Structures are given as structure tokens and as C-alpha cells.
Amino acid sequence: MTNKIAGKTVEEWKNELPELQQIIDAEEVFWVNPQLESCNNRMINTELGIADIEDAEQRLLRFAPYLAKVFPETKEKNGIIESELVSIPKMQQKLSEMFNQEIAGTLYLKCDSHLPISGSVKARGGIYEILKVGEEIAFKHGILSITDDYSIMADEKFRTLFSNYSIVVGSTGNLGLSIGIMSAQLGFKVIVHMSADAKQWKKDLLRQKGAIVVEHNSDYGKAVEAGRQQSQEDPNSHFVDDENSSTLFLGYAVAAKRFQKQLNDMKIPVDQDHPLFVYLPCGVGGAPGGITFGLRTVFGDNVHCFFAEPTHSPAMLLGLMTRKHNEVSAQEFGIDNITAADGLAVGRPSGFVGKALEKDISGVFTIQDDCLYRILRKLADSEGKFLEPSAVAGFIGPVQLNASSMGKDYLKNNHLEQKMQNATHILWATGGGMVPKDVMDDFYRKGANS
Ligand SMILES: *Cc1c(COP(=O)(O)O)cnc(C)c1O
């Protein structure tokens, strides 16, 4: 008997989707999503809307005085966790040279890699979910009201209450860091199930913050499952479900309106004649999905969101291509899910992101590990920005959009060819800010050899 993947054999899938062979062979691909639709006259998401994003924004505002108090690094922005947007002309030049390809338009780096508290994009979703859990418990016990100055949550009374509750999460590293740091700060007991990809320094840092780290020899999916199991046994336990959480998703979505303001302040236009391209590194899909949801809500059809995955972990790509989402995994197609991009080492995509955004994700492209290191080094040399390998996965997006046949078709079919000189390309940098110097030196060295 031949194993079936979501009802079909690999051969049947290949007949239906000829591009699959290259993906199975771990070659780099640039895939355009045929399900993409204009967002005029339709809801982007049937379950969540602008009101939910605004609710999340308001919650983060309520918590701002607390965050400013307990995390001094957020004080400057009054407790708002936000990152810079910077132009990177030297890197644009370097990329053109590396790939021998002109890039029309202007490249910017969105520095979520250097978000305060946990140094990655997870400081958006992860921290938001823990704050929401804390707020609910405090409301229920009548020690907090919505009009209070939330800086009172630093008081011992709150920490004592939260110590009766535990937070559990499964992670390849960065989600664990953001959940662990935030939970421990509020006073929760926190248990982080780490996959085999997780870097030692992330485990060490978490233990130092007071989190319990459970190490698994298996991949991300198994670590999440272990966390889910453990949490189910305890009614006072909250499981942060990276594969299904709409709370995490909304925390990420808050990025969009703030980003719009940033563009306005920098006088960067986005309209019919000035298209916006955003390249987002993708693991399980929550972070790039939440951000895409927000961006499509704010910019409509003027934004084009592409996800980037390692050639060895094309989870979202397979989910969208087959339209079977979390019913398929890279491993079932014989792809090993082994990559230096630990933040993206996910074989099976989220259960809801692909379905919810099937009409809003422009496409997915893949990148090889050695290329990640080369880009990491070039970016450090040219712009002095140090990112982790996962965080540079998006950088070949603007190159491939112009060079690949599917990329060219995308520009043509969407009447973008004549507008590319006016295009803004956003490389969403998702992590690296907390990487210890010796580990970063090692990444940098690898960029020369590969
Ligand atoms: C988690 C992570 C991503 C992707 O987020 P998902 O929600 O897993 O898709 C991208 N880059 C880095 C550095 C990450 O840690």
C-alpha cells in the first residue's frame, strides 16, 4: 500500500502540481498563489476583522505603562513595543551584484529583529498573548479594572496571584523566549518545550529568567504536542497554541497600522501607482500571517505579501499549493525539515493561517541555508545590521520577483511592470537582536565560506 498525503499519493500530487518535484528536491522556487484575489468588496477574514485588531491595539496601550515600568528598554517609546524602518541602499546594491539582477524600487528593512524584550518578531504576538491572559485572570479576581493604570501589575499581589497559574508553550526558540520572558516577569510559572533545533543560548537565557525548559530530541511539531498534552492536564494552565492561536495572530496584526504611520512619517507613498511589496520569513505562519492580515486590512490591493521559507521546510508553501494546509507536511513529501533557520524549521503549517489568508498571500518562495549566511554577512558588512539566519530569508524575494518566470508573470498580470520604479520593498527582519556575540560571529564566518 502506498502512503497517502491528504487523500493522494505523492505521484498523484506531482501530476496535479508539476512544481512539486523541485520543492521535493529542495531547490529554490518562487511560487505565485493562484488563489490570490482582490480584497475589494470582501472580508479579508470571516472570523476576525478590524475591530479585533483595534481591541488588541487598545490592550497593548493599557499595558504600556506596565511594560515601561518593568522593561526599561521600552521606556523611550512609553512602553510601546515597536521597531525602526530603515532604508538599506548599500544592501540593495550588494543584492543586485550578488544575483546579477537589477532591483527596481527601493528596499527597506523593518527591524523587528531588534524589538525590545525578546529581540524578534515574537515580541509582538507572544508578549501580547501573555498580557491578555494576565489581564483576564486579574479581572476575574477583581484586582484590576480596565481604567486602572496597569503599572500596578508590577505589585507583589499580582505576582502572587499569577504564581498559581502556569503558561506552557512549544517552540523552536524565539516564541519560547518571548513567552518565557514575559510570563516570568508577570509571575507565572512557565514551561517551554523546545524542539531539537533550539539554540543552546536561548535555553540558557530562559532558565536564567526562571522558565522551566523541557528539551526534546524531535522537531517543532512534537515539542508543541508535548506542551499541549502537559497543559491539558492542568486547569490552571494556559497553552500558547502557535499552530492555532488567534490571539497571537492579532498581536502580530497590530504591526500594520503602526507601520502605515511609519511610512506616512517617512513620506513613503503607497497607492495604485506606488505598490508595496512585503517579504516575510515564515515558520508555522502565525507571524507573517498576522502581519499580512493587518497589512491587507490597511493597504488593500496595494500591498503584495510574499512569504519566505527554507528549501528544507516549505510548510506553508505545501499547505497553500495543495490547499490542504495543516493536513500536509514537508516530512510526508520526503523533505527533512532540517535547516539552519531555526525560527522557520516547521514542517506542518498552521491550521488556520493558510485557510484564512488563502486569497491574500501573493506567493511563497524558498531559499537555501548557505544563501542565508551569505546574505547575513553582506547585510552586516554593508549596513551594519546583524540578523539571525531565519530573519534574512526574505531577501531574495525582490530579486526573484524580477528574475523568476512566475515573478515576472505576477508583475505582468497585476499590471505592475510600469510601476516598479516607484515600488517599496519591505524586508521584514524577524530576529537576531539578542543573539550572543560569539554565536553571531559564527554566523558571520559561515557567510564567507558558503
Ligand atoms: C518565529 C519566527 C518567524 C516566523 O514566524 P511563524 O509564526 O513561525 O511563521 C520568522 N523569523 C523568526 C526569526 C522567527 O523566530
The ligand as an SDF file (V2000), in Angstrom:
LIG
                    3D

 15 15  0  0  0  0  0  0  0  0999 V2000
    9.0250   32.5870   14.5040 C   0  0  0  0  0  0  0  0  0  0  0  0
    9.8670   33.2640   13.5390 C   0  0  0  0  0  0  0  0  0  0  0  0
    9.4270   33.5280   12.2400 C   0  0  0  0  0  0  0  0  0  0  0  0
    8.1220   33.0650   11.6670 C   0  0  0  0  0  0  0  0  0  0  0  0
    7.0080   33.0960   12.4980 O   0  0  0  0  0  0  0  0  0  0  0  0
    5.9030   31.9560   12.4010 P   0  0  0  0  0  0  0  0  0  0  0  0
    4.8000   32.4540   13.2320 O   0  0  0  0  0  0  0  0  0  0  0  0
    6.5210   30.7020   12.9680 O   0  0  0  0  0  0  0  0  0  0  0  0
    5.5790   31.7760   10.9680 O   0  0  0  0  0  0  0  0  0  0  0  0
   10.2880   34.1850   11.4100 C   0  0  0  0  0  0  0  0  0  0  0  0
   11.5140   34.5700   11.8060 N   0  0  0  0  0  0  0  0  0  0  0  0
   11.9690   34.3430   13.0460 C   0  0  0  0  0  0  0  0  0  0  0  0
   13.3240   34.8010   13.4130 C   0  0  0  0  0  0  0  0  0  0  0  0
   11.1630   33.6820   13.9540 C   0  0  0  0  0  0  0  0  0  0  0  0
   11.6180   33.4480   15.1640 O   0  0  0  0  0  0  0  0  0  0  0  0
  1  2  1  0
  2  3  1  0
  2 14  2  0
  3  4  1  0
  3 10  2  0
  4  5  1  0
  5  6  1  0
  6  7  2  0
  6  8  1  0
  6  9  1  0
 10 11  1  0
 11 12  2  0
 12 13  1  0
 12 14  1  0
 14 15  1  0
M  END
$$$$
